[in-house]
């Protein structure tokens, strides 16, 4: 992960990802796409710098993201789109709340994707 005096840098736009609430990496972790070991190894991005995932966030506090081309959710199976909108939106909402909860990173993921142990 590219860390410097300014914080974690987005691999797409090269600006700082200053807040966890704007982290595509942590959003991916919360929804179960990335495991905890990858948090230190994977590059960071802003949520909006990953429009393919960001398009599935459906919340009045998040301006919609449109994707053109084969990964545009309007071109995908409606059932898949509904399931992704549910998962990624719940993940984004969880991401917004975890920063202020004072909980362990292992408790960030949604309950259904949290490792059983």
trRosetta pair geometry for C-beta under 8 A, 3 or more apart (Angstrom, degrees):
i j d omega theta_ij theta_ji phi_ij phi_ji
1 8 6.1 -34 168 -129 113 109
1 39 7.9 -12 -51 150 143 49
1 40 6.1 -108 -3 -168 121 40
1 41 6.9 -135 -33 -125 85 2
1 42 6.8 26 -78 76 92 40
1 43 6.4 154 -117 -111 59 36
1 44 6.0 60 -150 -26 103 98
2 8 6.8 110 79 -153 67 61
2 9 4.7 -50 102 46 121 104
2 11 7.3 134 13 -79 128 79
2 43 6.6 22 1 -130 98 87
2 44 7.2 -117 46 25 83 99
3 7 7.2 -61 -144 178 72 26
3 8 5.8 -33 -98 -89 72 65
3 9 7.9 -176 -95 2 25 82
4 7 7.4 -18 62 40 64 24
4 9 6.6 24 18 -30 109 116
6 9 7.0 61 83 -72 112 93
6 16 4.7 -118 145 -80 106 128
7 16 4.5 76 61 -156 113 113
7 17 6.7 -137 128 64 118 55
7 18 5.7 109 62 -107 169 54
8 16 6.9 104 69 -156 46 67
8 17 4.9 -37 89 53 100 102
8 23 7.8 37 82 -112 144 111
8 44 4.3 58 156 12 122 165
9 14 5.7 -1 178 -156 115 50
9 15 7.1 170 -147 92 74 16
9 16 6.1 -54 -98 -96 60 48
9 17 7.1 147 -133 1 10 84
9 44 6.8 132 74 64 33 113
10 13 4.8 14 93 48 134 81
10 14 6.1 -88 71 -36 79 13
10 15 5.5 9 24 56 118 64
10 16 7.5 120 -10 -177 87 2
10 17 5.4 115 -62 -48 86 98
10 44 6.0 -87 -98 109 46 85
10 45 5.0 72 -148 -132 87 45
10 46 5.1 -21 -103 -16 141 84
10 49 5.4 123 -172 1 131 169
11 14 7.7 24 -146 -74 14 57
11 43 4.0 44 -49 153 137 139
11 44 6.6 146 -18 65 87 47
11 45 5.7 -56 36 -75 87 87
11 49 7.9 151 61 138 65 141
12 45 5.4 53 -1 -131 111 106
12 46 7.3 -98 52 31 118 86
12 49 3.8 169 53 -175 145 123
12 50 7.6 -166 -30 -56 148 63
13 46 6.7 -9 25 11 126 122
13 49 5.6 -121 -11 -100 103 131
15 46 7.4 10 71 -38 104 127
17 22 5.8 -159 -158 98 83 101
17 23 5.5 92 165 -95 133 76
17 44 4.9 -126 20 150 147 128
17 45 7.1 102 -72 124 139 10
17 46 5.6 -168 -104 -75 97 67
18 22 7.1 34 52 45 67 133
19 22 5.0 79 70 11 89 100
19 23 7.4 -133 105 -28 51 89
19 99 7.1 -1 -176 -110 94 156
20 23 5.1 -41 -154 2 46 129
20 26 5.4 16 -167 16 89 168
20 95 7.0 -149 138 -172 86 89
20 98 7.2 -88 123 86 136 102
20 99 5.0 166 63 -89 119 107
21 95 5.9 133 -130 139 53 93
21 96 5.4 60 -136 -111 109 55
21 99 5.6 -55 -51 -25 95 144
22 46 5.4 -27 159 -140 102 82
22 47 5.8 -118 -165 0 54 99
23 26 4.0 55 97 19 125 105
23 27 6.3 174 99 -13 65 83
23 44 6.4 -59 -141 -153 93 103
23 45 7.8 108 -159 70 51 48
23 46 7.6 -74 -101 -120 29 36
23 47 7.1 43 75 -50 14 84
23 95 7.2 -154 56 -160 85 130
24 27 5.4 -53 -145 38 34 116
24 28 6.2 38 155 -21 66 104
24 44 7.2 134 50 -172 87 56
24 45 4.1 -20 38 79 136 95
24 46 6.3 60 -23 109 104 17
24 47 4.9 157 -74 -94 78 44
24 49 6.6 -106 -25 63 143 87
24 50 4.5 109 -138 10 150 133
24 53 6.7 117 -149 69 105 140
24 54 7.7 -65 -104 -58 107 97
25 28 5.8 -56 -153 35 28 111
25 29 6.5 30 148 -19 62 105
25 34 6.6 -47 -166 48 67 171
25 39 6.6 116 154 -130 118 66
25 42 5.8 162 -128 96 116 118
25 43 7.7 -152 -75 104 124 37
25 44 5.1 -70 -16 -117 133 66
25 45 6.7 129 -36 30 82 70
26 29 5.2 -47 -145 35 39 117
26 30 6.2 43 154 -23 67 102
26 39 7.5 49 -88 -125 69 109
26 95 5.9 123 115 -127 106 111
26 98 8.0 -146 167 68 129 141
26 108 7.0 -78 -169 168 98 153
27 30 5.7 -53 -148 34 31 112
27 31 6.5 11 159 -3 64 109
27 47 5.9 77 -16 -105 153 103
27 53 7.1 135 112 141 129 136
27 88 7.4 41 170 -153 114 81
27 91 5.5 95 -165 137 75 115
27 92 6.1 10 -129 -89 117 66
27 95 5.3 -30 -91 -63 75 152
28 31 6.3 -65 -144 46 28 98
28 33 4.2 -76 -168 69 87 115
28 34 4.3 63 120 -4 107 114
28 53 7.2 -53 -79 -137 91 165
29 32 7.8 47 179 -65 27 19
29 33 7.4 -81 -63 56 24 71
29 34 4.6 -57 -78 74 65 103
29 35 7.6 92 -129 -139 82 7
29 36 7.0 79 -148 -87 120 52
29 38 7.6 -169 -89 73 97 102
29 39 6.1 26 -84 -80 144 104
29 108 6.4 30 116 100 112 130
29 109 6.4 -107 144 -78 71 92
30 91 4.5 139 104 -155 111 92
30 94 5.2 171 -173 90 138 125
30 95 5.6 -129 -10 -64 161 88
30 98 7.5 -148 -97 -18 128 147
30 108 5.4 -89 -95 144 86 96
30 109 5.2 177 -142 -113 41 50
30 110 6.1 79 165 -23 77 79
30 113 7.8 100 154 68 36 135
31 87 5.4 89 -147 159 116 101
31 88 6.1 -6 -91 -97 156 55
31 90 7.9 120 -100 78 94 86
31 91 3.8 -35 -62 -86 100 152
31 109 7.5 -149 -27 -143 12 84
31 110 6.4 32 -108 4 45 121
31 113 6.4 95 172 0 29 166
32 109 6.1 84 -67 -153 72 126
32 110 7.1 -69 -29 46 101 99
32 112 7.8 -68 -40 100 143 75
32 113 3.0 -117 -64 -158 124 140
34 38 4.5 -118 -171 79 97 136
34 39 6.9 115 137 -65 122 66
34 42 6.4 -73 -140 1 137 159
35 38 5.5 100 60 3 63 104
35 115 8.0 56 -136 -54 103 121
36 39 5.7 -30 -164 -3 47 117
36 105 6.6 118 -131 123 113 115
36 106 6.6 -13 -85 -95 149 73
37 40 7.2 -62 -178 33 43 97
37 41 6.9 10 142 4 72 122
38 41 5.4 -79 -144 54 47 101
38 42 4.7 33 168 -22 93 116
39 42 7.0 -40 -111 33 17 101
39 105 7.3 -46 -30 175 176 145
45 49 4.3 -135 -177 85 102 118
45 50 5.2 96 112 -36 144 103
46 49 4.2 94 55 -2 84 107
46 50 7.7 -175 86 3 51 79
47 50 6.5 -75 -164 44 34 95
47 53 7.5 -106 -160 95 72 107
47 54 5.2 117 155 -96 83 110
47 57 7.4 29 168 -24 131 152
47 92 7.4 77 -139 -117 150 108
48 51 6.8 21 -172 -79 52 74
48 54 5.5 87 -105 -115 41 168
48 65 6.3 -174 -131 -95 76 132
50 53 4.7 6 128 33 112 109
50 54 5.8 134 87 -23 68 98
51 54 5.1 -62 -128 47 37 112
51 55 5.9 52 168 -39 71 96
51 65 4.9 -155 -141 162 85 127
51 66 7.6 -15 -173 81 127 30
51 67 4.9 154 132 -85 112 95
52 55 6.5 -43 -155 13 20 112
52 67 5.8 80 -93 -107 54 155
52 71 4.8 -30 -123 149 109 141
53 56 6.3 -61 -175 25 45 110
53 88 6.2 -177 -178 -130 80 139
54 57 5.7 -40 -165 10 54 114
54 65 4.2 40 114 24 109 160
55 64 7.4 42 -139 -173 60 76
55 65 4.7 -109 -81 87 61 95
55 66 6.7 81 -113 -112 111 19
55 67 5.0 -72 -53 -12 148 110
55 72 7.6 -143 -160 -142 170 48
55 73 5.2 -173 129 -14 127 120
56 73 6.6 144 -78 -81 75 145
56 81 7.5 -157 -114 -158 94 63
56 84 4.4 -87 -130 137 143 99
56 85 5.0 -140 -166 -89 79 50
56 87 7.5 -8 148 67 137 81
56 88 3.8 78 104 48 117 148
56 89 6.9 -120 138 -38 76 77
57 62 4.8 -51 132 113 125 156
57 65 7.3 56 43 13 100 109
57 85 7.9 173 -81 -142 10 65
57 88 5.6 -98 -69 129 64 105
57 89 5.4 132 -139 -94 51 67
57 92 4.7 54 -122 -28 117 162
58 62 7.8 -135 -123 69 5 115
58 64 7.7 21 -110 -100 63 92
58 85 5.0 19 -2 -164 125 110
58 89 5.0 -45 44 -85 72 136
59 62 4.6 61 65 19 97 104
59 89 5.7 151 -44 -150 99 101
59 92 6.5 -144 0 96 141 130
59 93 6.7 159 -91 -68 150 96
61 96 7.8 51 102 -101 148 160
62 92 6.5 -10 -52 156 157 151
66 72 7.4 9 -178 -131 71 100
67 71 5.5 -64 144 97 143 88
67 72 4.6 -167 91 -96 86 62
67 73 6.9 92 41 -8 115 74
68 72 6.0 7 -128 -68 18 123
69 72 5.9 142 59 -25 43 97
70 75 6.4 -113 -151 99 37 150
71 75 7.7 75 74 59 4 117
71 76 7.7 16 -159 -55 39 118
72 75 4.8 75 74 6 92 106
72 76 7.5 -168 94 -17 48 90
73 76 5.2 -55 -147 27 46 118
73 81 4.9 108 -174 -123 104 113
73 84 7.4 -143 -120 78 121 136
73 85 7.9 89 -161 -59 154 100
76 80 5.4 -94 153 81 113 122
76 81 5.3 137 87 -60 110 98
77 80 4.1 77 73 9 100 111
77 81 6.8 -171 89 -12 50 84
78 81 5.4 -53 -145 35 34 115
78 82 6.4 36 156 -21 66 102
79 82 5.8 -50 -149 34 32 112
79 83 6.5 28 154 -15 64 106
80 83 5.9 -59 -149 39 31 108
80 84 6.2 26 155 -15 67 110
81 84 5.9 -59 -145 41 29 108
81 85 6.1 31 156 -21 66 108
82 85 5.8 -54 -144 36 28 112
82 86 6.4 29 156 -19 62 106
83 86 5.8 -53 -150 35 31 112
83 87 6.3 24 156 -13 65 110
84 87 5.8 -56 -140 42 32 107
84 88 5.7 15 169 -6 70 114
85 88 6.5 -57 -127 46 21 98
85 89 5.7 20 169 -17 60 118
86 89 6.3 -63 -141 40 17 107
86 90 6.3 12 162 -13 59 112
87 90 6.1 -64 -151 39 23 106
87 91 6.2 22 154 -19 63 111
87 110 7.7 -127 -152 14 74 165
88 91 5.3 -52 -144 39 33 116
88 92 6.2 37 154 -23 66 102
89 92 5.7 -49 -145 34 31 110
89 93 6.5 31 154 -16 63 104
90 93 5.7 -54 -148 38 32 112
90 94 6.3 35 151 -20 65 105
90 110 6.1 62 123 -103 116 137
91 94 5.6 -54 -148 36 32 112
91 95 6.3 37 151 -23 65 104
91 110 6.1 -78 -88 -37 75 120
92 95 5.4 -50 -149 33 33 116
92 96 6.7 37 151 -23 63 101
93 96 5.7 -49 -153 29 34 114
93 97 6.8 20 153 -10 64 108
94 97 6.0 -67 -153 42 33 104
94 98 6.2 37 157 -34 72 106
94 108 7.1 119 146 -179 114 67
94 109 8.0 47 136 -163 154 19
94 110 6.0 -142 -35 -75 164 79
95 98 6.1 -47 -136 21 29 111
95 99 7.8 38 167 -27 55 95
95 108 7.9 45 -98 -171 60 108
96 99 7.4 -58 -178 13 27 108
97 100 6.6 -78 -169 46 48 95
97 101 6.2 52 146 -43 81 113
98 101 5.4 -57 -144 19 41 120
98 103 6.6 -84 -150 49 84 110
98 107 8.0 167 -132 101 112 83
98 108 5.0 40 -132 -123 158 89
103 107 4.4 -85 155 76 124 134
103 108 7.2 161 95 -64 113 62
104 107 4.9 93 64 3 79 102
105 108 5.5 -23 -163 -11 49 120
106 109 7.9 -41 -179 12 40 98
106 114 7.8 84 166 -149 72 102
106 115 8.0 -61 -161 38 99 106
107 114 7.7 10 -130 -120 39 134
109 113 4.9 -110 172 88 123 97
109 114 4.6 161 85 -80 114 72
110 113 5.2 60 65 23 89 101
110 114 7.0 -142 89 -31 38 86
111 114 5.6 -41 -143 7 33 120
